[in-house]
Each structure stands twice: as structure tokens, then as C-alpha cells.
Amino acid sequence: MTALAPTLQAFFVQRLINQKDASPRTIAAYRDTLKLLLRYASERTGKQPSKLDFADLDAPLISAFLDHLEHERGNTARTVTSYSTVIECVFGFVGRHASVSSAVRGAA
């Protein structure tokens, strides 16, 4: 298993539930966005979702995903912006989470 699944789980539990006390609707919106992203990444890379890693979710793939949402799925610019915001929030958490994990491992 890659680091993607446990880190996303940590995002939902630590960030959305524990820190932000997010509503069930917010959690569902984040879940749905990530589900769409992972399905898209799986189709583009040919990897099973469980085999995807953060390296697979690079800037060109994210950009193509957002373009796909607008032009192929017919989402409005406002909806695509919402999806983009979710992705930015998740990757911000990932960056902070990775930094803390590295610091803890380095101190050990």
C-alpha cells in the first residue's frame, strides 16, 4: 500500500473531523471530490486506485482533471473552483503532514 490512503484517512479524521468539526455535507463533498480525482487518476495512469501514490497526482494530472470536469463532465466554473479548493486543502495538509513526519523521523 502506498502512503496515499493512510494520509487521506488522516486528513479526514484529523483535519476535517477533529480540527474543523466539519459538517457531514462538507465531509461528503470532500469525499466525492477525491473519489472523482482518484478515479480519473486511475484511468489516466492505468493503476488501480489502491496503487496510486502522491507522485501520480502531479500538477499536469490535476490540471487535466480540472479541465476534464469543466469540458467533458460539463461542470460550471464555480463547481470546478470548489473541486480545486478541496484539492488544494488536501495537498496543504499533505505537505504539513509530511513535514511533521519527516521531522519526527529525523529526531528519532
KETOR-16311 format. One record per residue: residue in three letters; x, z, y of N, C-alpha, C, O, CB in turn. Coordinates in steps of 0.2 Angstrom, whole numbers, plus 5000, padded with zeros to 4 digits. Last residue first. Glycine has a CB too. Layout:
KETOR-16311
ATOM;ALA;X;Z;Y;X;Z;Y;X;Z;Y;X;Z;Y;X;Z;Y $
...
This chain:
KETOR-16311
ATOM;ALA;5072;5079;5055;5072;5082;5048;5079;5082;5045;5080;5084;5040;5067;5079;5044 $
ATOM;ALA;5072;5071;5066;5073;5078;5067;5074;5082;5060;5077;5087;5060;5068;5082;5071 $
ATOM;GLY;5067;5059;5061;5074;5059;5064;5076;5067;5065;5082;5068;5064;5074;5056;5070 $
ATOM;ARG;5054;5062;5058;5058;5060;5053;5066;5061;5055;5070;5063;5051;5057;5053;5050 $
ATOM;VAL;5049;5064;5071;5049;5069;5066;5054;5068;5060;5057;5072;5058;5042;5070;5063 $
ATOM;ALA;5051;5051;5077;5054;5057;5080;5055;5063;5075;5060;5067;5074;5051;5059;5086 $
ATOM;SER;5043;5043;5069;5050;5042;5069;5054;5048;5072;5059;5050;5069;5051;5036;5073 $
ATOM;SER;5030;5049;5072;5033;5049;5065;5040;5048;5065;5043;5052;5061;5029;5044;5061 $
ATOM;VAL;5030;5046;5086;5030;5053;5084;5032;5054;5077;5036;5058;5075;5023;5056;5084 $
ATOM;SER;5030;5032;5085;5035;5035;5089;5035;5043;5087;5041;5045;5086;5033;5035;5096 $
ATOM;ALA;5018;5030;5078;5024;5028;5075;5030;5031;5079;5035;5033;5075;5025;5020;5076 $
ATOM;HIS;5009;5034;5087;5009;5037;5081;5016;5036;5077;5019;5040;5074;5003;5035;5076 $
ATOM;ARG;5010;5026;5098;5011;5033;5099;5012;5036;5092;5017;5041;5092;5006;5036;5103 $
ATOM;GLY;5007;5014;5092;5013;5014;5095;5015;5022;5096;5021;5024;5095;5013;5011;5102 $
ATOM;VAL;4994;5017;5088;4999;5015;5083;5006;5016;5086;5010;5019;5082;4998;5008;5080 $
ATOM;PHE;4987;5018;5100;4988;5024;5095;4993;5023;5090;4997;5027;5089;4981;5025;5092 $
ATOM;GLY;4988;5005;5104;4991;5010;5108;4992;5016;5104;4997;5020;5104;4987;5012;5114 $
ATOM;PHE;4981;4998;5094;4988;4997;5094;4992;5002;5099;4997;5004;5098;4989;4990;5097 $
ATOM;VAL;4968;5003;5098;4971;5005;5091;4978;5004;5091;4982;5008;5089;4968;5000;5086 $
ATOM;CYS;4967;4998;5111;4966;5005;5110;4970;5007;5103;4973;5012;5102;4959;5008;5110 $
ATOM;GLU;4967;4984;5108;4972;4987;5112;4972;4995;5111;4978;4998;5111;4971;4986;5120 $
ATOM;ILE;4955;4983;5101;4962;4981;5098;4968;4985;5102;4972;4987;5099;4963;4974;5097 $
ATOM;VAL;4946;4986;5110;4946;4990;5104;4953;4989;5101;4957;4994;5099;4941;4988;5099 $
ATOM;THR;4948;4976;5119;4949;4983;5121;4950;4987;5115;4954;4992;5115;4943;4985;5126 $
ATOM;SER;4944;4965;5112;4951;4965;5114;4952;4973;5116;4958;4975;5115;4952;4961;5120 $
ATOM;TYR;4930;4967;5111;4934;4967;5105;4942;4968;5107;4945;4972;5103;4933;4961;5101 $
ATOM;SER;4927;4966;5124;4926;4973;5121;4930;4973;5115;4933;4978;5113;4918;4973;5119 $
ATOM;THR;4930;4953;5126;4934;4958;5130;4933;4965;5127;4938;4969;5127;4931;4958;5137 $
ATOM;VAL;4920;4947;5119;4927;4946;5117;4931;4951;5120;4936;4954;5117;4929;4939;5118 $
ATOM;THR;4909;4951;5126;4910;4953;5120;4917;4953;5117;4920;4958;5114;4905;4950;5115 $
ATOM;ARG;4912;4943;5138;4911;4950;5138;4912;4954;5131;4915;4959;5131;4904;4952;5141 $
ATOM;ALA;4911;4930;5133;4917;4933;5136;4917;4941;5136;4922;4944;5135;4919;4930;5143 $
ATOM;THR;4901;4930;5118;4902;4929;5125;4909;4932;5127;4912;4936;5123;4896;4933;5129 $
ATOM;ASN;4904;4921;5103;4903;4927;5106;4905;4926;5114;4908;4921;5116;4908;4932;5104 $
ATOM;GLY;4905;4910;5094;4900;4910;5100;4899;4916;5103;4894;4917;5107;4894;4907;5097 $
ATOM;ARG;4914;4908;5084;4908;4913;5082;4903;4913;5088;4897;4915;5087;4911;4920;5081 $
ATOM;GLU;4922;4899;5090;4919;4897;5084;4913;4902;5082;4908;4900;5079;4925;4898;5078 $
ATOM;HIS;4925;4904;5103;4924;4897;5102;4921;4895;5095;4917;4891;5095;4930;4893;5103 $
ATOM;GLU;4927;4919;5102;4923;4915;5108;4921;4908;5106;4915;4906;5107;4928;4915;5114 $
ATOM;LEU;4934;4921;5090;4927;4925;5092;4923;4921;5097;4917;4920;5097;4929;4932;5094 $
ATOM;HIS;4945;4913;5092;4940;4911;5087;4933;4915;5088;4928;4912;5087;4943;4914;5080 $
ATOM;ASP;4951;4920;5102;4949;4913;5103;4944;4911;5098;4939;4908;5100;4955;4908;5103 $
ATOM;LEU;4954;4932;5095;4950;4932;5101;4947;4925;5103;4941;4925;5104;4954;4935;5106 $
ATOM;PHE;4963;4926;5085;4957;4929;5083;4952;4930;5089;4946;4928;5088;4959;4936;5081 $
ATOM;ALA;4974;4921;5093;4969;4916;5089;4963;4919;5087;4958;4916;5087;4973;4914;5083 $
ATOM;SER;4978;4934;5097;4976;4929;5102;4971;4924;5099;4966;4922;5101;4982;4925;5106 $
ATOM;ILE;4982;4939;5085;4977;4942;5089;4974;4937;5094;4968;4937;5095;4980;4949;5092 $
ATOM;LEU;4992;4930;5081;4986;4930;5077;4981;4934;5081;4975;4932;5080;4988;4934;5071 $
ATOM;PRO;5002;4931;5092;4998;4925;5091;4992;4925;5087;4987;4922;5088;5003;4920;5088 $
ATOM;ALA;5005;4946;5090;5002;4943;5096;4998;4936;5095;4993;4935;5097;5006;4943;5102 $
ATOM;ASP;5002;4951;5073;5006;4949;5079;5002;4946;5084;4996;4945;5084;5012;4945;5077 $
ATOM;LEU;4999;4957;5060;4994;4957;5066;4998;4956;5072;4998;4960;5077;4990;4963;5066 $
ATOM;ASP;5009;4958;5051;5004;4952;5051;5000;4951;5057;4997;4946;5058;5000;4953;5044 $
ATOM;ALA;5015;4970;5054;5018;4964;5056;5014;4957;5055;5015;4953;5059;5025;4963;5051 $
ATOM;PHE;5006;4979;5049;5006;4978;5056;5009;4972;5058;5008;4968;5063;5009;4984;5059 $
ATOM;ASP;5000;4971;5034;5004;4976;5037;5003;4974;5045;5001;4969;5047;5011;4976;5034 $
ATOM;LEU;4989;4968;5020;4991;4967;5026;4995;4972;5029;4994;4978;5028;4985;4965;5031 $
ATOM;LYS;4984;4971;5007;4991;4969;5008;4994;4968;5015;5000;4967;5016;4993;4963;5003 $
ATOM;SER;4971;4973;5009;4975;4979;5007;4982;4978;5007;4986;4982;5007;4973;4981;5000 $
ATOM;PRO;4966;4960;5011;4966;4965;5017;4971;4971;5015;4974;4974;5019;4959;4967;5018 $
ATOM;GLN;4978;4948;5004;4972;4952;5003;4972;4957;5009;4978;4959;5011;4972;4956;4996 $
ATOM;LYS;4984;4934;5013;4985;4940;5010;4978;4944;5009;4974;4943;5013;4990;4945;5014 $
ATOM;GLY;4983;4923;5020;4982;4922;5013;4983;4928;5009;4984;4928;5003;4987;4916;5011 $
ATOM;THR;4982;4923;5034;4989;4924;5031;4989;4923;5023;4994;4922;5020;4991;4931;5032 $
ATOM;ARG;4969;4920;5038;4975;4916;5041;4981;4917;5037;4985;4912;5036;4976;4918;5048 $
ATOM;GLU;4962;4929;5030;4961;4922;5029;4966;4918;5032;4969;4913;5029;4954;4919;5033 $
ATOM;SER;4967;4941;5035;4967;4939;5028;4966;4932;5027;4970;4929;5023;4962;4943;5024 $
ATOM;ALA;4963;4940;5048;4970;4940;5047;4971;4938;5039;4976;4935;5038;4973;4947;5048 $
ATOM;TYR;4949;4941;5047;4952;4935;5050;4959;4934;5048;4962;4929;5046;4951;4935;5057 $
ATOM;ARG;4948;4953;5041;4945;4948;5038;4948;4941;5040;4951;4937;5036;4937;4947;5038 $
ATOM;LEU;4953;4961;5052;4956;4961;5045;4954;4955;5041;4958;4952;5037;4955;4968;5042 $
ATOM;LEU;4943;4958;5062;4951;4956;5063;4954;4956;5056;4958;4951;5055;4954;4962;5067 $
ATOM;LEU;4932;4963;5056;4932;4956;5058;4939;4954;5059;4941;4949;5056;4928;4955;5065 $
ATOM;LYS;4936;4977;5055;4934;4973;5049;4934;4966;5051;4937;4962;5046;4926;4975;5047 $
ATOM;LEU;4937;4980;5069;4943;4980;5064;4942;4976;5058;4946;4973;5055;4946;4987;5063 $
ATOM;THR;4924;4979;5073;4929;4975;5076;4935;4974;5071;4938;4969;5070;4931;4978;5083 $
ATOM;ASP;4918;4989;5065;4916;4982;5065;4921;4977;5067;4922;4972;5065;4909;4981;5068 $
ATOM;ARG;4924;5001;5070;4925;4999;5063;4923;4991;5062;4927;4988;5058;4920;5003;5058 $
ATOM;TYR;4920;5001;5083;4927;5000;5082;4928;4998;5074;4932;4993;5073;4931;5007;5083 $
ATOM;ALA;4906;5002;5081;4909;4997;5085;4916;4995;5083;4919;4990;5082;4908;4997;5092 $
ATOM;ALA;4906;5015;5074;4904;5009;5071;4906;5002;5074;4908;4998;5071;4896;5009;5070 $
ATOM;ILE;4911;5023;5085;4914;5023;5078;4913;5016;5075;4917;5013;5072;4913;5029;5074 $
ATOM;THR;4900;5021;5093;4907;5019;5095;4911;5018;5089;4915;5013;5089;4910;5025;5100 $
ATOM;ARG;4889;5027;5086;4889;5020;5088;4896;5017;5090;4898;5011;5088;4884;5019;5094 $
ATOM;PRO;4893;5040;5084;4893;5036;5079;4893;5029;5080;4895;5024;5077;4887;5038;5074 $
ATOM;SER;4905;5044;5098;4898;5044;5095;4898;5039;5089;4903;5035;5088;4893;5041;5100 $
ATOM;ALA;4920;5054;5098;4916;5048;5099;4909;5048;5095;4909;5051;5090;4920;5042;5096 $
ATOM;ASP;4929;5064;5101;4922;5065;5100;4917;5060;5100;4912;5060;5103;4920;5072;5104 $
ATOM;LYS;4942;5061;5104;4937;5058;5109;4930;5061;5107;4926;5059;5111;4938;5051;5108 $
ATOM;GLN;4949;5069;5094;4951;5069;5101;4946;5067;5106;4944;5070;5111;4957;5065;5102 $
ATOM;ASN;4942;5067;5082;4944;5074;5084;4946;5074;5091;4944;5079;5095;4950;5076;5080 $
ATOM;ILE;4937;5053;5081;4933;5059;5080;4935;5066;5083;4932;5069;5086;4932;5060;5072 $
ATOM;LEU;4947;5045;5087;4940;5044;5088;4936;5050;5087;4932;5052;5091;4937;5038;5085 $
ATOM;ARG;4960;5051;5082;4959;5049;5089;4951;5049;5091;4949;5052;5096;4961;5042;5090 $
ATOM;GLN;4959;5056;5069;4962;5060;5074;4960;5058;5081;4958;5062;5085;4970;5059;5074 $
ATOM;VAL;4950;5046;5062;4950;5053;5062;4953;5057;5067;4949;5061;5071;4953;5056;5055 $
ATOM;PHE;4955;5033;5066;4948;5035;5066;4947;5043;5066;4942;5045;5070;4944;5032;5060 $
ATOM;PHE;4969;5034;5065;4966;5033;5071;4958;5035;5071;4956;5038;5076;4966;5025;5072 $
ATOM;ALA;4970;5037;5051;4972;5042;5056;4969;5041;5063;4967;5045;5066;4979;5042;5056 $
ATOM;GLN;4965;5024;5046;4962;5030;5045;4963;5036;5050;4959;5039;5052;4963;5033;5037 $
ATOM;LEU;4976;5017;5051;4969;5016;5054;4965;5022;5052;4961;5023;5056;4966;5009;5051 $
ATOM;THR;4986;5022;5043;4986;5023;5051;4980;5022;5054;4978;5025;5058;4992;5018;5053 $
ATOM;PRO;4982;5019;5030;4983;5026;5032;4983;5027;5040;4980;5032;5042;4988;5029;5029 $
ATOM;ALA;4983;5004;5032;4977;5008;5030;4977;5015;5032;4972;5018;5035;4975;5007;5023 $
ATOM;LEU;4996;5001;5036;4990;4999;5040;4985;5004;5038;4982;5007;5043;4989;4992;5038 $
ATOM;ALA;5007;5003;5028;5006;5008;5032;4999;5007;5036;4997;5011;5040;5011;5009;5037 $
ATOM;THR;5002;4996;5011;5006;4996;5017;5004;5002;5022;5000;5006;5020;5005;4989;5021 $
ATOM;MET;5004;5000;4994;5000;5000;5000;5004;5000;5006;5010;5003;5006;4995;5006;5000 $
